[in-house]
């Protein structure tokens, strides 16, 4: 049985004290592969180091929309160079985030859009999929994806509508589901998890963030992925094995670089 965590910030400081144990616990739980996305140039090296040191970990490199305010133009060149050198499975975590309230929204949006579109160009040139952050910004993200015509990717922590989900699927994207679908009050997410085509869904923890309902207030970890798979299986009324097999196959399809593990 194979499980793939398509989004886990294993390089985060929260894991500095026990990273080896966290990865071992995930492996013991049946998680074969963990995708580790970067969030800014400053942590490209940390992500690369974790993925060299930890079996089954694969990197993605990108500049997260919540970090672009301190990014510089030369960071884009550094991203291209890192991609060429490190052979990641995706460009990410990139995207748009319209949730943050402080500051000048027009300036924020312009800076985010600049770095997002430039990174889409980098992904297209490298023929790599993207890991997308789309918080309260799904429509403008979709607009850019239609314009750029990439090879695909994952809409991380998907929280949109049925129609928006279908638009991502048309563009060759999978939708990431994780801890949010375990909360009974998250009715829309749970409905989507239950009714979207299974071949459109991948699993993710987003550890150390976005803990599931049973770990609320605590650090999230990759070894929670089997319980997330169980939650999805329950929502869909199918066996655990069906969800595990399908979501792993979906991850490999949309992130072909993962195939080197299988």
C-alpha positions as CSV (number, residue, x, y, z in Angstrom):
1,X,0.0,0.0,0.0
2,X,1.4,3.4,-1.1
3,X,0.5,6.8,0.4
4,X,1.9,10.1,-0.9
5,X,1.9,13.3,1.1
6,X,1.8,15.9,-1.7
7,X,2.5,18.9,0.6
8,X,4.5,18.8,3.8
9,X,6.8,21.6,5.0
10,X,9.3,19.2,6.5
11,X,12.1,21.8,6.5
12,X,10.1,24.0,9.0
13,X,11.7,24.9,12.3
14,X,9.0,23.0,14.1
15,X,10.7,19.8,13.0
16,X,14.3,20.7,13.9
17,X,14.3,18.7,17.1
18,X,13.0,15.4,15.7
19,X,12.9,15.5,11.9
20,X,14.3,12.0,11.6
21,X,11.8,10.6,14.0
22,X,8.9,12.4,12.1
23,X,10.0,10.9,8.8
24,X,10.4,7.5,10.3
25,X,7.0,7.6,11.9
26,X,5.5,8.6,8.5
27,X,7.3,5.7,6.8
28,X,6.1,3.3,9.5
29,X,2.6,4.5,8.9
30,X,2.8,3.7,5.2
31,X,3.7,7.1,3.7
32,X,6.2,6.2,1.0
33,X,6.8,9.7,-0.4
34,X,6.6,13.2,1.0
35,X,6.7,16.3,-1.2
36,X,8.5,19.2,0.5
37,X,7.7,22.7,-1.0
38,X,9.9,25.7,-0.5
39,X,8.3,29.1,0.4
40,X,11.2,31.6,-0.4
41,X,14.7,31.7,-1.7
42,X,16.0,31.7,1.9
43,X,14.8,28.1,2.5
44,X,15.7,26.6,-0.9
45,X,18.9,25.2,0.7
46,X,17.0,23.8,3.7
47,X,14.5,22.1,1.5
48,X,17.3,20.6,-0.7
49,X,19.1,19.4,2.4
50,X,16.1,17.7,3.9
51,X,15.3,16.0,0.6
52,X,18.9,14.7,0.3
53,X,19.0,13.5,3.9
54,X,15.5,12.0,4.2
55,X,14.5,8.9,2.2
56,X,11.4,9.3,0.2
57,X,11.4,13.1,0.3
58,X,11.1,15.1,-3.0
59,X,11.5,18.9,-3.3
60,X,9.6,21.6,-5.0
61,X,10.9,25.2,-5.2
62,X,9.0,28.4,-5.3
63,X,8.2,31.8,-3.7
64,X,5.0,31.7,-1.7
65,X,2.7,34.7,-2.1
66,X,2.9,35.5,1.6
67,X,6.7,35.9,1.3
68,X,6.9,38.0,-1.9
69,X,7.0,41.3,0.0
70,X,10.6,40.5,1.0
71,X,11.5,38.8,-2.3
72,X,13.8,40.4,-4.9
73,X,14.0,40.1,-8.7
74,X,17.2,38.1,-8.4
75,X,15.3,35.5,-6.4
76,X,13.6,34.5,-9.7
77,X,17.0,33.8,-11.3
78,X,18.0,31.9,-8.2
79,X,14.8,29.8,-8.5
80,X,15.6,29.0,-12.1
81,X,19.1,28.0,-11.2
82,X,17.9,25.8,-8.3
83,X,15.4,24.0,-10.5
84,X,18.1,23.3,-13.1
85,X,20.5,22.0,-10.4
86,X,18.2,20.1,-8.0
87,X,15.7,18.4,-10.4
88,X,12.5,19.0,-8.3
89,X,9.1,17.5,-8.9
90,X,7.4,20.8,-9.1
91,X,7.6,24.6,-8.9
92,X,5.9,25.6,-5.6
93,X,4.6,26.7,-3.4
94,X,3.4,29.6,-5.6
95,X,0.1,31.4,-6.1
96,X,-2.0,34.2,-4.8
97,X,-3.3,35.0,-1.3
98,X,-6.0,37.6,-0.9
99,X,-6.8,36.7,2.7
100,X,-4.2,38.9,4.5
101,X,-6.0,42.1,5.5
102,X,-3.2,44.5,6.4
103,X,-1.4,46.9,4.1
104,X,-2.3,48.4,0.7
105,X,-4.3,45.7,-1.1
106,X,-3.5,47.1,-4.5
107,X,0.2,47.0,-3.9
108,X,0.0,43.6,-2.3
109,X,-2.0,42.2,-5.2
110,X,0.4,43.7,-7.8
111,X,3.5,42.2,-6.1
112,X,1.9,38.8,-5.7
113,X,0.7,38.8,-9.3
114,X,4.2,39.7,-10.6
115,X,5.9,36.9,-8.7
116,X,3.2,34.4,-9.5
117,X,3.2,35.1,-13.3
118,X,7.0,35.1,-13.4
119,X,7.1,31.7,-11.6
120,X,4.5,30.3,-14.0
121,X,6.8,31.3,-16.8
122,X,9.7,29.5,-15.1
123,X,7.5,26.4,-14.6
124,X,6.4,26.4,-18.2
125,X,10.0,26.7,-19.5
126,X,11.1,23.8,-17.3
127,X,8.0,21.8,-18.2
128,X,7.2,21.3,-14.5
129,X,3.9,21.1,-12.7
130,X,3.1,23.7,-10.0
131,X,1.9,23.5,-6.4
132,X,-0.6,26.3,-6.0
133,X,-1.6,28.4,-3.0
134,X,-5.0,29.8,-3.9
135,X,-6.5,31.3,-0.7
136,X,-9.4,33.5,-1.6
137,X,-7.9,34.0,-5.1
138,X,-9.1,31.0,-7.1
139,X,-10.6,33.0,-10.1
140,X,-7.5,35.1,-10.7
141,X,-5.3,32.0,-10.4
142,X,-7.4,30.2,-12.9
143,X,-7.3,33.2,-15.3
144,X,-3.5,33.0,-15.3
145,X,-3.4,29.2,-15.8
146,X,-5.7,29.5,-18.8
147,X,-3.3,32.1,-20.3
148,X,-0.1,30.1,-19.6
149,X,-1.3,26.6,-20.4
150,X,1.0,24.6,-18.1
151,X,1.5,20.9,-17.8
152,X,-0.7,20.8,-14.7
153,X,-0.2,20.7,-10.9
154,X,-2.0,20.7,-7.6
155,X,-4.4,23.2,-6.2
156,X,-3.2,22.9,-2.6
157,X,-5.7,23.0,0.3
158,X,-8.6,23.4,-2.2
159,X,-11.5,25.4,-0.8
160,X,-13.4,26.5,-3.8
161,X,-16.7,25.8,-5.5
162,X,-17.7,22.8,-7.5
163,X,-17.5,24.9,-10.7
164,X,-14.0,26.1,-9.8
165,X,-12.9,22.5,-9.0
166,X,-14.1,21.5,-12.5
167,X,-12.1,24.3,-14.1
168,X,-8.9,23.2,-12.4
169,X,-9.6,19.6,-13.5
170,X,-10.1,20.8,-17.1
171,X,-6.7,22.4,-17.0
172,X,-5.0,19.1,-15.9
173,X,-4.8,19.9,-12.1
174,X,-5.5,17.7,-9.1
175,X,-7.1,19.1,-5.9
176,X,-5.3,18.7,-2.6
177,X,-7.4,17.7,0.4
178,X,-6.1,17.4,4.0
179,X,-7.0,18.3,7.5
180,X,-9.8,20.7,6.7
181,X,-12.1,17.9,5.4
182,X,-12.0,16.2,8.9
183,X,-14.0,19.0,10.5
184,X,-17.7,18.4,10.5
185,X,-18.4,22.1,10.2
186,X,-16.4,22.3,6.9
187,X,-19.5,21.2,4.9
188,X,-18.5,22.5,1.5
189,X,-15.0,20.9,1.6
190,X,-16.5,17.6,2.8
191,X,-19.1,17.7,0.1
192,X,-16.4,18.2,-2.5
193,X,-14.2,15.5,-1.1
194,X,-17.2,13.1,-1.2
195,X,-18.4,13.9,-4.7
196,X,-15.6,15.1,-6.9
197,X,-14.1,12.4,-9.2
198,X,-11.7,10.4,-7.2
199,X,-9.1,10.7,-9.9
200,X,-9.0,14.4,-9.3
201,X,-8.0,14.2,-5.6
202,X,-4.6,14.0,-3.9
203,X,-3.9,13.9,-0.2
204,X,-1.7,16.3,1.8
205,X,-1.0,17.2,5.4
206,X,0.5,20.7,5.0
207,X,2.4,19.8,8.2
208,X,3.2,21.3,10.6
209,X,0.1,23.4,9.8
210,X,-3.5,22.6,9.1
211,X,-3.9,19.9,11.7
212,X,-6.9,17.5,11.4
213,X,-9.8,17.6,13.8
214,X,-8.1,15.1,16.1
215,X,-4.9,17.2,16.4
216,X,-6.4,20.6,16.7
217,X,-4.0,23.0,18.4
218,X,-1.1,20.6,18.0
219,X,1.7,20.2,15.5
220,X,0.6,18.4,12.4
221,X,2.9,15.6,11.0
222,X,3.1,13.4,7.9
223,X,2.2,10.2,9.8
224,X,-1.4,11.6,9.9
225,X,-1.9,10.9,6.2
226,X,-3.4,7.4,6.7
227,X,-6.1,8.8,8.9
228,X,-6.8,11.5,6.3
229,X,-7.1,8.7,3.8
230,X,-9.5,7.0,6.1
231,X,-11.5,10.2,6.5
232,X,-11.8,10.5,2.7
233,X,-12.8,6.9,2.4
234,X,-15.5,7.4,5.0
235,X,-16.8,10.5,3.2
236,X,-16.9,8.6,-0.1
237,X,-18.2,5.3,1.4
238,X,-15.4,3.3,-0.2
239,X,-12.7,1.1,1.2
240,X,-9.5,2.7,2.5
241,X,-7.5,0.7,0.0
242,X,-9.4,2.3,-2.9
243,X,-8.6,5.8,-1.7
244,X,-4.9,5.0,-0.9
245,X,-4.3,3.5,-4.3
246,X,-6.2,6.2,-6.3
247,X,-4.7,9.2,-4.5
248,X,-1.2,7.8,-4.9
249,X,-1.7,7.1,-8.6
250,X,-3.1,10.6,-9.0
251,X,-0.1,12.2,-7.3
252,X,2.3,10.3,-9.6
253,X,0.3,11.2,-12.7
254,X,0.3,15.0,-11.9
255,X,3.9,15.0,-10.5
256,X,5.7,12.6,-12.9
257,X,9.0,13.1,-11.1
258,X,7.6,10.9,-8.2
259,X,7.7,7.9,-10.5
260,X,11.4,7.5,-9.8
261,X,10.4,6.0,-6.4
262,X,8.2,3.3,-7.9
